[in-house]
Amino acid sequence: MDVEAGDSVKDRLAFVCDRIQSATQMAGRHEGGVRLVAASKSVPVERLREAIAAGVRIAGENRLQEALLKIEALKGERITWHFIGQLQRRKVRAVVGVFELIHSVDSLELAVEIERRAAAAGLRQPILLEINIGKEQSKAGFLVDEVKDVLPRLAALDHVVVQGLMAIPPPVRDAEESRPHFRRLRDLAAQLTTQGFPNISMTELSMGMSNDYMVAIQEGATLIRLGTAIFGGRRG
């Protein structure tokens, strides 16, 4: 039975974790192979603190200014931060080194800017490559054929570590309609792995949100980005 909209973050999280475990077992995958990223855009600090107390360990933020305020307010809490929204090059400096992982690197130019800022800071920044898996004109991201061509140039970046891929499939009514897109992303990661470039691994697949994460897990997701399923409906 599904949780009701008025249930607490703790209740929602417990329900989601049970479903993650079920999907993982059904897919024959090892326990712990899927990490939950709590998509916390527009979620107040106190509600996010409630999620941390309930067991959330990764928060995913879309908006930089909102995220920086939360990071400051939650210093000392047991939480790490991922950047999951569209990243503008002019904001890269504020993101590098602050977020454990950037999910949404959608162009070579953005990766080069991250390299420049990471080099200046003396660190190596983990990233994921965003793939426009549905070839949607309204969405950013590498096309499947394009990412194969730019891989050698990405591998040459000394301060950027490509850890995998991220995608948001086209909107669908039924989660099963997302399965071919998730499978295509998994297959692409397998193909890219065979290239054997330095600084590039395909260990992470960030795919699946509140409406389709069960299917994403079955198709190999290692990171699922859930907002509504944990926090309920939000404005903004």
HELIX and SHEET records of a PDB file:
HELIX    1   1 VAL A    9  MET A   26  1                                  18    
HELIX    2   2 VAL A   45  ALA A   54  1                                  10    
HELIX    3   3 LEU A   64  ALA A   73  1                                  10    
HELIX    4   4 ARG A   89  LYS A   91  5                                   3    
HELIX    5   5 VAL A   92  VAL A   95  1                                   4    
HELIX    6   6 LEU A  108  ALA A  121  1                                  14    
HELIX    7   7 VAL A  144  ALA A  155  1                                  12    
HELIX    8   8 ALA A  175  SER A  178  5                                   4    
HELIX    9   9 ARG A  179  THR A  193  1                                  15    
HELIX   10  10 TYR A  213  GLN A  218  1                                   6    
HELIX   11  11 THR A  228  PHE A  231  1                                   4    
SHEET    1   A 8 ILE A 200  SER A 206  0                                        
SHEET    2   A 8 VAL A 160  MET A 166  1                                        
SHEET    3   A 8 GLN A 125  GLU A 130  1                                        
SHEET    4   A 8 LEU A 101  VAL A 105  1                                        
SHEET    5   A 8 THR A  80  PHE A  83  1                                        
SHEET    6   A 8 ILE A  58  GLU A  61  1                                        
SHEET    7   A 8 ARG A  35  ALA A  39  1                                        
SHEET    8   A 8 LEU A 223  LEU A 226  1                                        
END                                                                             
